[in-house]
Amino acid sequence: MKSSRKKSQVRTAVFPVAGLGTRFLPATKASPKEMLPVVDKPLIQYAVEEAIEAGVDTLIFVTSRNKRAIEDHFDRVHELESELRLREKQSLLNKIKNIVPKHATTVYLRQPAALGLGHAVLCAATILGNSPFYVILADDLIQYESPVTPNVLEQLHDIYAQEGVSTVALERVPRDHVSRYGIVKPRETAHRLFQIESFVEKPEVTEAPSDLAVIGRYLLTPRILDCLRETGQGRGGEIQLTDALSRLLVQEPVFGYAFEGVRYDCGDKLGYLEACVETALRHPELRDDFMDYLLTRIRSLEGLHRKSGSGS
């Protein structure tokens, strides 16, 4: 994990993890979707490591019932640590002891009802106070071509340091996928940077103002909390964060940044499988053997395809 490049002005992150994960049933019937493993770490750990890397030292998890595994994962397990120490497995011991560094604080709150992302953020309002904060959706796993590329939170922070206003991560999506996302009407101000004129939550293709989608990384000023308090239930009967951002636009500019990196939508089965493959190909202990396996499998499939074609 890279160390933070400079002292962050944003020290708190909210992780809304109360969702039911219905797209992965029955796997998520009793286990949180955020605990789905990508090779050897659960999704939520990748998200936490990203936050720590960006300088965050207060981690707020907004949970619901059946999410106890998340809290357990970030807790110490002294019996396991003792066993690894006795077996002289120092590498594994380091991995489980340092999931959350000692300087970081973890806070767990309950979202009493499934009222949407905006409501989940509002549940953390008393802790957030009057400081800017990140919102991180663990479903979105983001990887980078270069190990020195700032992570997406650091990229948003660079914009915030210059502009002092809320900034959200954007990604261009296929036009036929716009109904899955919050979409922005943008005005380009610089390379990758857009001043946002409006937000539309999950529009029909014909109504989408662009192909720029808001993905699961936000840097928000505390004014968003008052906007959330004033925002009623929107699409799906939920309090939508994009609706509150629309209110915020009346008070201050909001920017979007088309981040550098590759996002895998791990809330989707195909996206999750892609993330597992790509992470395995980067894993120092697995990549060579896994690459050999993939090449062998591809050759096998190509052979079957040729046989099928010659017999037709």
Backbone hydrogen bonds, N-H to C=O, Kabsch-Sander energy under -0.5 kcal/mol:
donor,donor_aa,acceptor,acceptor_aa,energy
11,R,9,Q,-0.6
13,A,58,T,-2.3
14,V,134,Y,-2.7
15,F,60,I,-3.4
17,V,15,F,-0.9
17,V,62,V,-2.6
24,F,21,G,-1.8
25,L,22,T,-1.5
27,A,24,F,-1.4
28,T,24,F,-0.7
29,K,26,P,-1.8
35,M,32,P,-1.7
36,L,33,K,-1.8
38,V,41,K,-3.2
39,V,37,P,-0.6
40,D,38,V,-1.2
41,K,38,V,-1.0
43,L,36,L,-1.8
44,I,34,E,-2.6
45,Q,42,P,-1.0
46,Y,42,P,-1.4
47,A,43,L,-1.7
48,V,44,I,-2.2
49,E,45,Q,-2.7
50,E,46,Y,-1.9
51,A,47,A,-1.8
52,I,48,V,-2.7
53,E,49,E,-2.4
54,A,50,E,-1.3
55,G,52,I,-1.7
56,V,51,A,-2.3
57,D,11,R,-2.5
58,T,11,R,-1.8
59,L,105,T,-3.2
60,I,13,A,-3.0
60,I,58,T,-0.6
61,F,59,L,-0.6
61,F,107,V,-3.3
62,V,15,F,-2.3
62,V,60,I,-0.6
63,T,61,F,-0.8
63,T,109,L,-3.7
67,K,64,S,-1.1
70,I,67,K,-1.6
71,E,67,K,-0.9
72,D,68,R,-2.6
73,H,69,A,-2.1
74,F,70,I,-1.4
75,D,72,D,-1.2
78,H,76,R,-0.5
81,E,77,V,-2.3
82,S,78,H,-2.6
83,E,79,E,-2.1
84,L,80,L,-2.4
85,R,81,E,-2.1
86,L,82,S,-2.4
87,R,83,E,-1.8
88,E,85,R,-1.1
89,K,84,L,-2.8
90,Q,88,E,-1.0
93,L,89,K,-2.1
94,N,90,Q,-2.7
95,K,91,S,-1.6
96,I,92,L,-1.7
97,K,93,L,-1.9
98,N,94,N,-1.6
104,A,101,P,-1.7
105,T,57,D,-2.8
107,V,59,L,-2.9
109,L,61,F,-2.9
111,Q,63,T,-3.3
115,L,113,A,-2.1
118,G,239,I,-1.7
119,H,239,I,-0.9
120,A,116,G,-1.9
121,V,117,L,-2.2
122,L,118,G,-2.1
123,C,119,H,-1.6
124,A,120,A,-0.5
124,A,121,V,-1.5
125,A,122,L,-1.9
127,I,124,A,-1.0
128,L,124,A,-2.2
129,G,125,A,-1.9
131,S,128,L,-1.1
133,F,220,L,-2.2
134,Y,12,T,-2.4
135,V,218,Y,-2.0
136,I,14,V,-2.7
137,L,216,G,-2.5
138,A,136,I,-0.7
140,D,137,L,-1.5
141,L,139,D,-0.9
141,L,264,Y,-2.3
142,I,140,D,-0.5
143,Q,262,V,-2.6
149,T,146,S,-1.4
155,Q,151,N,-2.2
156,L,152,V,-2.3
157,H,153,L,-2.4
158,D,154,E,-1.9
159,I,155,Q,-1.3
160,Y,156,L,-2.4
161,A,157,H,-2.9
162,Q,158,D,-1.0
162,Q,159,I,-0.6
163,E,159,I,-3.0
164,G,160,Y,-2.5
167,T,219,L,-2.6
168,V,255,F,-2.3
169,A,217,R,-2.5
170,L,257,Y,-2.8
171,E,213,A,-1.9
173,V,211,D,-2.5
177,H,174,P,-2.5
178,V,175,R,-1.2
180,R,177,H,-2.1
181,Y,178,V,-1.7
182,G,214,V,-0.5
183,I,181,Y,-0.5
183,I,200,V,-3.2
184,V,212,L,-2.1
185,K,198,S,-2.6
187,R,195,Q,-1.9
189,T,193,L,-2.3
190,A,193,L,-1.7
193,L,190,A,-1.3
194,F,256,G,-2.9
195,Q,187,R,-3.0
196,I,194,F,-0.5
196,I,254,V,-2.7
197,E,185,K,-3.3
198,S,185,K,-1.0
200,V,183,I,-2.7
202,K,181,Y,-2.1
202,K,200,V,-0.6
207,E,204,E,-1.5
208,A,204,E,-0.9
208,A,205,V,-0.7
213,A,171,E,-3.1
213,A,211,D,-0.7
214,V,182,G,-2.9
215,I,169,A,-2.0
215,I,213,A,-0.5
217,R,215,I,-2.3
218,Y,135,V,-2.0
219,L,167,T,-2.6
220,L,133,F,-3.1
224,I,221,T,-2.0
225,L,222,P,-1.6
226,D,222,P,-0.6
227,C,223,R,-1.7
228,L,224,I,-2.3
229,R,225,L,-2.0
230,E,226,D,-1.4
231,T,227,C,-0.7
231,T,228,L,-0.7
232,G,230,E,-0.5
234,G,238,E,-4.1
237,G,234,G,-2.2
238,E,235,R,-1.1
239,I,115,L,-3.5
240,Q,238,E,-0.9
244,A,240,Q,-1.6
245,L,241,L,-2.2
246,S,242,T,-1.7
247,R,243,D,-1.5
248,L,244,A,-2.2
249,L,245,L,-1.7
250,V,246,S,-0.5
250,V,247,R,-1.2
251,Q,247,R,-0.6
251,Q,248,L,-1.4
252,E,248,L,-2.4
255,F,166,S,-2.5
256,G,194,F,-3.1
257,Y,168,V,-2.6
258,A,192,R,-2.8
259,F,170,L,-0.9
259,F,257,Y,-1.5
261,G,259,F,-0.6
262,V,143,Q,-2.9
264,Y,141,L,-2.8
266,C,139,D,-2.9
266,C,264,Y,-1.4
268,D,265,D,-1.4
272,Y,268,D,-2.6
273,L,269,K,-2.2
274,E,270,L,-2.4
275,A,271,G,-2.2
276,C,272,Y,-2.1
277,V,273,L,-2.3
278,E,274,E,-2.8
279,T,275,A,-2.4
280,A,276,C,-2.2
281,L,277,V,-2.0
282,R,278,E,-0.6
282,R,279,T,-0.8
283,H,279,T,-0.8
283,H,280,A,-0.6
286,L,283,H,-0.8
287,R,283,H,-2.9
290,F,286,L,-3.1
291,M,287,R,-2.5
292,D,288,D,-2.2
293,Y,289,D,-2.1
294,L,290,F,-2.6
295,L,291,M,-2.6
296,T,292,D,-2.3
297,R,293,Y,-2.6
298,I,294,L,-2.7
299,R,295,L,-2.4
300,S,296,T,-2.0
301,L,297,R,-2.4
302,E,298,I,-2.7
303,G,299,R,-2.2
304,L,300,S,-2.1
305,H,301,L,-2.3
306,R,302,E,-2.3
307,K,303,G,-2.2
308,S,304,L,-2.4
309,G,305,H,-2.4
310,S,306,R,-2.5
311,G,307,K,-1.2
312,S,309,G,-0.9
